[in-house]
Amino acid sequence: MGKLKGMSMEWIDNKLILIDQRYLPLEEIFFECTNYKQAAISIKDMIVRGAPAIGATAAFGMALASFEFDSEDKQNYIKKMQNAKIELSKTRPTAVNLFWALNRMYSLIEDKIENLETKEMSILLEKEAVNIAKEDIEINKAIGLNGGKLLNDGDTVLTHCNAGALATVDYGTALGVIRGAIESGKNIKVYADETRPYLQGARLTVWELMQDGIDTTLISDNMAGWVMNQGKIDAVVVGADRIAANGDTANKIGTYSVAVLAKRHGIPMYIAAPLSTIDMKTKTGEDIPIEERNHDEVRLCHKIKMVMDNVKVFNPSFDVTPNDLITAIITEKGVIKPPFDENLKKLFK
């Protein structure tokens, strides 16, 4: 049986154990998935979040489904695995890693089921899910190595939301760049936006960086422009949930505002993401579906009511940063600069 241990998740004895990110940093609570429906709930309810972590969780969800159904005959097994894939795919629409991982897992069934028994298929799918998770860690370290070279000794980085070890299996994309720079001997400081309404920056990013002993300052989202104006920021590094073929990038709501401010102040805006986040089938950011989440996420602040129950709310969970506001996209294969519509294609040749 395969095993995997990262900061955001652990796979052992056919169980997926997730750190419940809704309670951090005040409580460390774990959520166990022993079937694919629990894996789907963990994604939908943001027990786990961050595009790469969502992808890995979906892969383990498919492995759990296979263990659940591998006593069926092949016809029923295939039908139930199709249903599991569909159910997992409906959990969150914006993060393309979800669909990438599900397609990778299901293509294995299509390729191998004719010559394997269903129980053998389960073993193969478990191995593939573990591989996806382990690959994610190595990819993040490569992103950190490539992106760390863009930061100078003494730089202060602004980041938005959480694109760290908690948003991946381990190490992180945007925070991986910061970690990569520090591991190369550079002195790097961080300003972290709180990231309303879910406070991933305040709750998760700050917690991660402080655990690593990295000099971190928390600011509210509406302070970012003034902090830039005061000359306190040398670079912005964020993650991504989907990157279109032209470089337009969907990330946590508020990223677009940060990018506009960075452009105004002449500060480089870097996107750190694995190739699995680049969706070459989506031509531009206008084609990226934007998830709108529960309105109570805005009405409440970490379970505390802030406004009247009947106040109208608009709660898009992501926005799209146009490619002309992006300095470079940092991937495991290198740093991609404009023109993105030409240079992103080269990654997949």
C-alpha positions as CSV (number, residue, x, y, z in Angstrom):
1,M,0.0,0.0,0.0
2,G,1.2,3.5,-0.8
3,K,1.9,6.1,1.8
4,L,2.1,9.9,1.5
5,K,2.7,12.6,4.1
6,G,2.5,16.3,3.5
7,M,1.5,19.4,5.4
8,S,-2.0,19.5,4.0
9,M,-2.7,15.8,3.7
10,E,-1.7,12.2,4.6
11,W,-2.6,9.0,2.9
12,I,-2.2,5.8,5.0
13,D,-4.1,2.5,5.2
14,N,-6.6,3.5,2.5
15,K,-7.5,6.7,4.3
16,L,-7.0,10.3,3.3
17,I,-6.4,12.5,6.4
18,L,-6.7,16.2,5.8
19,I,-5.9,19.1,8.1
20,D,-9.2,21.0,8.3
21,Q,-8.2,24.4,7.1
22,R,-11.4,26.0,8.3
23,Y,-10.2,26.0,11.9
24,L,-6.6,27.1,11.5
25,P,-4.7,28.7,13.1
26,L,-6.6,28.6,16.3
27,E,-7.3,24.8,16.2
28,E,-5.7,21.9,14.5
29,I,-8.5,19.5,13.6
30,F,-8.2,16.6,11.1
31,F,-10.8,15.3,8.7
32,E,-10.7,11.6,7.6
33,C,-11.9,10.5,4.2
34,T,-12.7,6.8,3.9
35,N,-14.9,7.1,0.8
36,Y,-15.0,9.4,-2.2
37,K,-18.1,11.3,-1.0
38,Q,-16.1,12.5,2.0
39,A,-13.3,13.6,-0.3
40,A,-15.9,15.5,-2.4
41,I,-17.3,17.2,0.8
42,S,-13.7,18.1,1.8
43,I,-13.2,20.0,-1.4
44,K,-16.7,21.6,-1.6
45,D,-16.7,22.8,2.0
46,M,-13.1,24.1,1.8
47,I,-11.7,21.6,4.4
48,V,-9.0,21.4,1.8
49,R,-8.3,24.3,-0.7
50,G,-5.8,25.5,-3.1
51,A,-5.7,24.2,-6.7
52,P,-2.9,21.7,-6.4
53,A,-4.2,20.3,-3.1
54,I,-7.7,20.1,-4.6
55,G,-6.3,18.1,-7.5
56,A,-4.4,15.6,-5.2
57,T,-7.5,15.2,-3.0
58,A,-9.6,14.5,-6.1
59,A,-7.1,11.8,-7.1
60,F,-7.3,10.2,-3.7
61,G,-11.1,10.5,-4.0
62,M,-11.0,8.3,-7.1
63,A,-8.7,5.8,-5.4
64,L,-11.2,5.6,-2.5
65,A,-14.1,5.1,-4.9
66,S,-12.2,2.3,-6.5
67,F,-11.7,0.5,-3.2
68,E,-15.4,1.0,-2.5
69,F,-16.5,-0.5,-5.8
70,D,-13.9,-3.1,-6.7
71,S,-16.1,-6.0,-5.6
72,E,-18.5,-5.1,-8.4
73,D,-18.3,-6.7,-11.9
74,K,-16.5,-4.6,-14.4
75,Q,-19.5,-3.1,-16.0
76,N,-20.9,-1.8,-12.7
77,Y,-17.4,-0.8,-11.5
78,I,-16.9,1.4,-14.6
79,K,-20.4,2.9,-14.2
80,K,-19.8,3.8,-10.6
81,M,-16.4,5.1,-11.2
82,Q,-17.8,7.4,-13.9
83,N,-20.4,8.6,-11.4
84,A,-17.7,9.2,-8.8
85,K,-15.7,11.3,-11.3
86,I,-18.7,13.4,-12.1
87,E,-19.6,14.0,-8.4
88,L,-16.0,15.0,-7.6
89,S,-15.9,17.3,-10.7
90,K,-18.9,19.3,-9.4
91,T,-17.3,20.3,-6.2
92,R,-15.5,23.5,-7.3
93,P,-15.5,24.9,-10.8
94,T,-12.6,27.3,-11.1
95,A,-9.5,25.3,-10.1
96,V,-8.5,23.4,-13.2
97,N,-6.2,21.0,-11.3
98,L,-9.4,19.3,-10.1
99,F,-10.3,18.3,-13.6
100,W,-6.7,17.6,-14.6
101,A,-6.3,15.1,-11.8
102,L,-9.7,13.4,-12.4
103,N,-9.0,13.0,-16.1
104,R,-5.5,11.5,-15.3
105,M,-7.0,9.0,-12.9
106,Y,-9.9,8.0,-15.2
107,S,-7.8,7.7,-18.3
108,L,-5.9,5.0,-16.3
109,I,-9.1,3.1,-15.9
110,E,-9.9,3.4,-19.6
111,D,-6.4,2.2,-20.6
112,K,-6.1,-0.7,-18.1
113,I,-9.5,-2.0,-17.1
114,E,-9.8,-4.5,-20.0
115,N,-6.7,-6.4,-18.9
116,L,-7.0,-6.0,-15.1
117,E,-9.3,-7.2,-12.4
118,T,-11.1,-4.5,-10.5
119,K,-9.1,-5.1,-7.3
120,E,-5.9,-4.8,-9.4
121,M,-7.3,-1.6,-10.7
122,S,-7.7,-0.2,-7.2
123,I,-4.0,-0.9,-6.4
124,L,-3.0,0.9,-9.6
125,L,-5.2,3.9,-8.9
126,E,-3.9,4.2,-5.4
127,K,-0.3,4.2,-6.7
128,E,-1.3,6.9,-9.3
129,A,-2.8,9.1,-6.6
130,V,0.3,8.8,-4.5
131,N,2.4,9.6,-7.5
132,I,0.3,12.7,-8.2
133,A,0.8,13.9,-4.6
134,K,4.5,13.2,-4.6
135,E,5.0,14.8,-8.0
136,D,3.3,17.9,-6.6
137,I,5.9,18.3,-3.9
138,E,8.8,18.0,-6.3
139,I,7.1,20.4,-8.8
140,N,6.6,22.9,-6.1
141,K,10.3,22.7,-5.1
142,A,11.2,23.2,-8.8
143,I,8.9,26.3,-8.9
144,G,10.6,27.6,-5.8
145,L,14.1,27.1,-7.3
146,N,13.1,28.9,-10.5
147,G,11.2,31.7,-8.8
148,G,13.6,32.2,-6.0
149,K,16.2,33.5,-8.6
150,L,13.8,36.4,-9.4
151,L,14.0,37.7,-5.8
152,N,17.0,39.7,-4.6
153,D,18.6,39.5,-1.2
154,G,16.8,41.9,1.1
155,D,13.5,42.0,-0.9
156,T,10.1,42.3,0.7
157,V,7.4,40.3,-1.0
158,L,3.6,40.9,-0.9
159,T,1.5,37.8,-1.3
160,H,-2.3,37.4,-1.4
161,C,-4.4,34.4,-0.2
162,N,-2.5,31.2,0.6
163,A,-0.4,29.5,-2.0
164,G,1.8,27.6,0.4
165,A,2.2,24.1,1.7
166,L,-1.5,24.1,2.8
167,A,-2.7,24.9,-0.8
168,T,-0.6,22.1,-2.2
169,V,0.5,18.7,-0.9
170,D,3.5,20.4,0.7
171,Y,6.0,23.3,0.2
172,G,3.8,25.6,-1.9
173,T,3.9,27.6,-5.1
174,A,4.0,31.3,-4.3
175,L,5.3,30.5,-0.8
176,G,7.6,28.0,-2.4
177,V,9.2,30.9,-4.3
178,I,9.8,32.6,-1.0
179,R,11.1,29.4,0.6
180,G,13.3,28.8,-2.5
181,A,14.9,32.3,-2.2
182,I,15.5,31.9,1.5
183,E,17.0,28.4,1.1
184,S,19.4,29.9,-1.4
185,G,20.7,32.2,1.3
186,K,18.7,35.4,0.6
187,N,17.1,37.5,3.3
188,I,13.4,37.8,2.3
189,K,10.6,39.5,4.3
190,V,6.9,39.1,3.6
191,Y,3.7,41.2,3.8
192,A,0.6,39.0,3.7
193,D,-2.8,40.4,2.7
194,E,-5.5,39.1,5.1
195,T,-7.6,38.0,2.0
196,R,-11.2,38.7,2.8
197,P,-13.8,37.2,3.0
198,Y,-12.2,33.8,4.0
199,L,-9.0,35.2,5.5
200,Q,-6.7,32.6,4.0
201,G,-3.8,35.1,4.1
202,A,-4.4,36.0,7.8
203,R,-5.2,32.5,9.0
204,L,-3.1,30.3,6.8
205,T,-0.2,32.1,5.1
206,V,0.9,34.0,8.3
207,W,0.6,30.7,10.3
208,E,2.8,28.9,7.7
209,L,5.4,31.6,7.4
210,M,5.7,32.1,11.2
211,Q,6.2,28.4,11.7
212,D,9.1,28.7,9.3
213,G,10.5,31.6,11.2
214,I,10.1,34.0,8.2
215,D,9.7,37.7,8.9
216,T,6.0,38.3,8.2
217,T,3.7,41.3,8.5
218,L,-0.1,41.0,8.2
219,I,-2.0,43.8,6.5
220,S,-5.7,44.1,5.6
221,D,-6.4,44.0,1.9
222,N,-7.2,47.7,1.5
223,M,-3.7,48.6,2.9
224,A,-1.8,47.0,-0.1
225,G,-1.7,50.2,-2.3
226,W,-0.5,52.4,0.5
227,V,2.2,49.9,1.6
228,M,3.4,49.9,-2.1
229,N,3.3,53.7,-2.2
230,Q,5.6,53.8,0.9
231,G,8.2,51.7,-0.9
232,K,7.8,48.7,1.3
233,I,7.2,46.1,-1.4
234,D,9.8,44.9,-4.0
235,A,7.7,42.1,-5.7
236,V,4.3,40.5,-5.6
237,V,4.1,36.7,-5.8
238,V,0.7,34.9,-5.9
239,G,-0.5,31.5,-6.9
240,A,-3.2,30.6,-9.5
241,D,-6.3,28.4,-9.8
242,R,-6.4,28.5,-13.6
243,I,-4.2,30.1,-16.2
244,A,-5.7,30.6,-19.7
245,A,-3.8,30.0,-22.9
246,N,-3.1,33.8,-23.2
247,G,-1.8,34.1,-19.6
248,D,-4.9,35.6,-18.1
249,T,-4.9,34.2,-14.5
250,A,-7.7,33.3,-12.2
251,N,-6.8,33.5,-8.5
252,K,-8.4,34.4,-5.2
253,I,-10.6,37.4,-5.3
254,G,-8.6,40.6,-4.7
255,T,-5.6,39.4,-6.8
256,Y,-6.7,41.6,-9.7
257,S,-6.7,44.7,-7.4
258,V,-3.2,43.8,-6.2
259,A,-2.0,43.5,-9.8
260,V,-3.4,46.9,-10.8
261,L,-1.7,48.5,-7.8
262,A,1.6,46.7,-8.6
263,K,1.5,48.0,-12.2
264,R,0.8,51.5,-10.9
265,H,3.8,51.4,-8.6
266,G,6.2,49.6,-11.0
267,I,6.4,46.5,-8.9
268,P,6.8,43.1,-10.7
269,M,3.8,40.8,-10.5
270,Y,4.7,37.1,-10.5
271,I,2.3,34.1,-10.8
272,A,3.6,30.8,-9.4
273,A,1.9,27.7,-10.6
274,P,2.5,24.2,-12.0
275,L,1.8,23.2,-15.6
276,S,-1.3,21.4,-14.4
277,T,-2.9,24.9,-13.6
278,I,-2.3,26.1,-17.2
279,D,-5.5,25.3,-19.2
280,M,-4.6,25.6,-22.9
281,K,-8.2,24.8,-23.8
282,T,-9.4,28.0,-22.2
283,K,-8.4,30.8,-24.6
284,T,-8.7,33.8,-22.3
285,G,-9.8,34.8,-18.8
286,E,-13.3,35.6,-20.1
287,D,-13.8,31.8,-20.5
288,I,-12.8,30.9,-16.9
289,P,-15.8,30.0,-14.7
290,I,-15.9,32.0,-11.5
291,E,-17.3,30.3,-8.5
292,E,-19.7,32.3,-6.3
293,R,-19.7,31.0,-2.8
294,N,-22.1,31.2,0.2
295,H,-23.1,34.7,1.0
296,D,-22.6,34.1,4.7
297,E,-18.8,34.0,4.1
298,V,-19.1,37.8,3.7
299,R,-21.8,38.3,6.3
300,L,-19.7,36.5,8.9
301,C,-16.1,36.9,9.9
302,H,-14.9,33.5,11.1
303,K,-18.3,32.6,12.5
304,I,-19.0,36.1,14.0
305,K,-21.9,37.9,12.5
306,M,-20.8,41.3,11.1
307,V,-24.0,42.6,9.4
308,M,-27.8,42.1,9.2
309,D,-29.0,38.7,8.0
310,N,-31.0,40.2,5.1
311,V,-28.2,42.4,3.6
312,K,-27.6,41.6,-0.1
313,V,-24.2,40.1,-0.8
314,F,-22.1,39.3,-3.9
315,N,-19.4,36.8,-3.2
316,P,-17.2,35.8,-6.2
317,S,-14.4,33.6,-4.9
318,F,-12.0,34.4,-7.7
319,D,-11.1,37.2,-10.1
320,V,-9.1,37.3,-13.3
321,T,-5.9,39.2,-13.7
322,P,-5.3,40.2,-17.4
323,N,-2.0,39.1,-18.9
324,D,-0.8,42.6,-19.4
325,L,-0.6,43.1,-15.6
326,I,1.6,40.0,-15.2
327,T,5.4,40.2,-15.3
328,A,6.1,36.5,-15.5
329,I,4.6,33.1,-14.8
330,I,6.8,30.8,-12.7
331,T,6.5,27.1,-13.5
332,E,8.5,23.9,-12.8
333,K,9.9,24.2,-16.3
334,G,11.1,27.7,-15.9
335,V,10.0,31.3,-15.9
336,I,7.7,32.3,-18.7
337,K,7.6,35.9,-19.8
338,P,5.4,37.7,-22.4
339,P,4.1,37.2,-25.0
340,F,2.3,34.5,-23.0
341,D,0.1,33.3,-25.8
342,E,3.3,32.2,-27.7
343,N,5.5,31.2,-24.8
344,L,3.0,29.1,-22.8
345,K,2.5,26.9,-25.9
346,K,6.2,26.0,-25.9
347,L,5.8,24.4,-22.4
348,F,3.6,21.6,-23.9
349,K,5.6,20.8,-27.0
